[in-house]
Amino acid sequence: MLRQSEMPPDPTPDRQDSPRKENTWVMVGRYSQLALVLPCATFVGWLLGTLLDRWLHTSWISVVGLLLGSAAGLIEVIRTVQRDTK
């Protein structure tokens, strides 16, 4: 049986202790995503709502789609920012 003092040191460094170094282009890609997510999600929500309006012969679903798309885009922006600030 090996004792604690006889065990070899862990070859992998602790990720929490090492500073987080990321490539500049990776960060540019992540933050340019923020500029596209909100308008694209809003547009997709509006587009799906408009298609449902035409199919169901209503006039209110496009507004709901617009609001749901905006909310989805905002949630994704918040998730991305929280992930990058940890």
Residue frames relative to the residue before (quaternion, step in Angstrom):
aa qw qx qy qz dx dy dz
M 1.0000 0.0000 0.0000 0.0000 0.00 0.00 0.00
L 0.3614 -0.7391 0.5299 0.2056 3.56 -0.92 0.93
R 0.3429 -0.7140 0.5691 0.2206 3.50 -1.02 0.76
Q 0.6962 -0.4749 0.3395 0.4177 3.54 -1.28 0.34
S 0.6963 0.4736 -0.2879 0.4561 3.61 0.92 -0.80
E 0.6727 0.5041 -0.2959 0.4536 3.61 1.17 -0.44
M 0.5489 0.6226 -0.4014 0.3872 3.60 1.20 -0.27
P 0.4714 -0.6675 0.4861 0.3098 3.59 -0.96 0.80
P 0.5677 -0.5983 0.4276 0.3701 3.58 -1.12 0.53
D 0.5792 -0.5852 0.4446 0.3527 3.53 -1.20 0.59
P 0.3737 -0.7646 0.4742 0.2255 3.63 -0.62 1.06
T 0.6722 0.4659 -0.3094 0.4850 3.61 1.13 -0.47
P 0.4113 -0.7091 0.5042 0.2715 3.60 -0.83 0.89
D 0.5542 -0.5958 0.4658 0.3477 3.52 -1.20 0.55
R 0.4173 -0.7421 0.4667 0.2395 3.57 -0.66 1.08
Q 0.6365 0.5418 -0.3416 0.4296 3.58 1.07 -0.57
D 0.6830 0.4851 -0.2921 0.4615 3.59 1.10 -0.61
S 0.6714 0.4887 -0.3156 0.4591 3.60 1.03 -0.66
P 0.4905 -0.6517 0.4792 0.3241 3.60 -1.01 0.74
R 0.4711 -0.6876 0.4868 0.2615 3.51 -1.09 0.79
K 0.0336 -0.7952 0.6047 -0.0287 3.56 -0.54 1.22
E 0.0108 0.8057 -0.5909 0.0388 3.55 -0.72 1.07
N 0.5909 -0.5757 0.4423 0.3518 3.50 -1.20 0.59
T 0.5574 -0.6235 0.4363 0.3320 3.56 -1.05 0.77
W 0.6716 0.5061 -0.3087 0.4444 3.58 0.95 -0.80
V 0.5901 0.5468 -0.3683 0.4661 3.58 1.14 -0.53
M 0.6651 0.4888 -0.3020 0.4770 3.57 0.95 -0.84
V 0.6178 0.5304 -0.3445 0.4674 3.61 1.02 -0.73
G 0.6555 0.5144 -0.3086 0.4587 3.57 0.97 -0.82
R 0.6633 0.5050 -0.3096 0.4573 3.57 0.93 -0.84
Y 0.7292 0.4281 -0.2583 0.4673 3.58 0.85 -0.89
S 0.6032 0.5093 -0.3817 0.4807 3.61 1.11 -0.36
Q 0.5481 0.5914 -0.3898 0.4450 3.57 1.21 -0.43
L 0.6267 0.5555 -0.3414 0.4267 3.57 1.01 -0.77
A 0.6588 0.5193 -0.3087 0.4483 3.57 1.06 -0.74
L 0.7336 0.4245 -0.2316 0.4775 3.59 1.16 -0.48
V 0.5989 0.6180 -0.3684 0.3515 3.58 1.03 -0.69
L 0.7020 0.4868 -0.2925 0.4296 3.59 0.71 -0.98
P 0.7119 0.4217 -0.3043 0.4719 3.67 0.71 -0.83
C 0.6488 0.5173 -0.3347 0.4465 3.61 0.99 -0.72
A 0.6536 0.4980 -0.3212 0.4707 3.60 0.94 -0.81
T 0.6352 0.5208 -0.3289 0.4659 3.59 1.01 -0.76
F 0.6668 0.5018 -0.3004 0.4619 3.57 0.94 -0.89
V 0.6583 0.5015 -0.3140 0.4654 3.60 0.92 -0.86
G 0.6407 0.5161 -0.3277 0.4644 3.60 0.98 -0.77
W 0.6573 0.4974 -0.3038 0.4778 3.57 0.98 -0.87
L 0.6598 0.5214 -0.3108 0.4430 3.57 0.93 -0.90
L 0.6700 0.4785 -0.3042 0.4792 3.59 0.90 -0.86
G 0.6408 0.5188 -0.3254 0.4629 3.59 1.02 -0.74
T 0.6523 0.5088 -0.3108 0.4680 3.57 1.00 -0.80
L 0.6450 0.5082 -0.3235 0.4702 3.58 0.99 -0.78
L 0.6541 0.4899 -0.3142 0.4831 3.58 1.01 -0.77
D 0.6054 0.5529 -0.3506 0.4525 3.59 1.07 -0.68
R 0.6888 0.4732 -0.2884 0.4674 3.56 0.86 -0.90
W 0.6687 0.5043 -0.3032 0.4545 3.57 1.00 -0.82
L 0.7726 0.3468 -0.1746 0.5023 3.60 0.97 -0.89
H 0.3795 -0.7536 0.4543 0.2856 3.60 1.34 0.01
T 0.4622 0.6230 -0.4879 0.4003 3.55 0.80 1.11
S 0.3285 -0.7576 0.5243 0.2080 3.57 -1.24 0.00
W 0.6553 0.5480 -0.3088 0.4183 3.61 1.20 0.04
I 0.5583 0.6381 -0.3954 0.3533 3.61 1.15 -0.40
S 0.6021 0.5657 -0.3737 0.4217 3.61 1.06 -0.58
V 0.6252 0.5188 -0.3401 0.4736 3.60 1.09 -0.63
V 0.6382 0.5079 -0.3198 0.4822 3.59 1.02 -0.79
G 0.6485 0.5149 -0.3107 0.4668 3.59 0.99 -0.83
L 0.6252 0.5352 -0.3230 0.4673 3.55 1.07 -0.78
L 0.6848 0.4742 -0.2838 0.4750 3.59 0.90 -0.90
L 0.6651 0.4944 -0.3085 0.4669 3.60 0.95 -0.83
G 0.6426 0.5139 -0.3196 0.4699 3.59 1.03 -0.75
S 0.6435 0.5110 -0.3174 0.4733 3.58 1.00 -0.80
A 0.6567 0.5032 -0.3099 0.4686 3.57 0.97 -0.84
A 0.6535 0.5105 -0.3178 0.4597 3.59 0.95 -0.83
G 0.6555 0.5057 -0.3091 0.4681 3.59 0.98 -0.80
L 0.6610 0.5017 -0.3055 0.4670 3.56 0.97 -0.84
I 0.6311 0.5204 -0.3330 0.4690 3.60 1.00 -0.75
E 0.6664 0.4969 -0.3083 0.4626 3.59 0.95 -0.81
V 0.6219 0.5219 -0.3390 0.4752 3.60 1.05 -0.71
I 0.6561 0.5042 -0.3101 0.4680 3.60 0.93 -0.88
R 0.6433 0.5208 -0.3230 0.4590 3.60 0.95 -0.81
T 0.6705 0.5043 -0.3012 0.4533 3.56 0.92 -0.90
V 0.6647 0.4922 -0.3050 0.4721 3.57 0.94 -0.86
Q 0.6577 0.4994 -0.3188 0.4651 3.62 0.94 -0.78
R 0.6416 0.5212 -0.3255 0.4591 3.58 1.01 -0.75
D 0.7146 0.4525 -0.2600 0.4658 3.61 0.99 -0.80
T 0.6876 0.4779 -0.3005 0.4567 3.61 1.12 -0.42
K 0.4972 0.6554 -0.4426 0.3569 3.62 1.20 -0.03
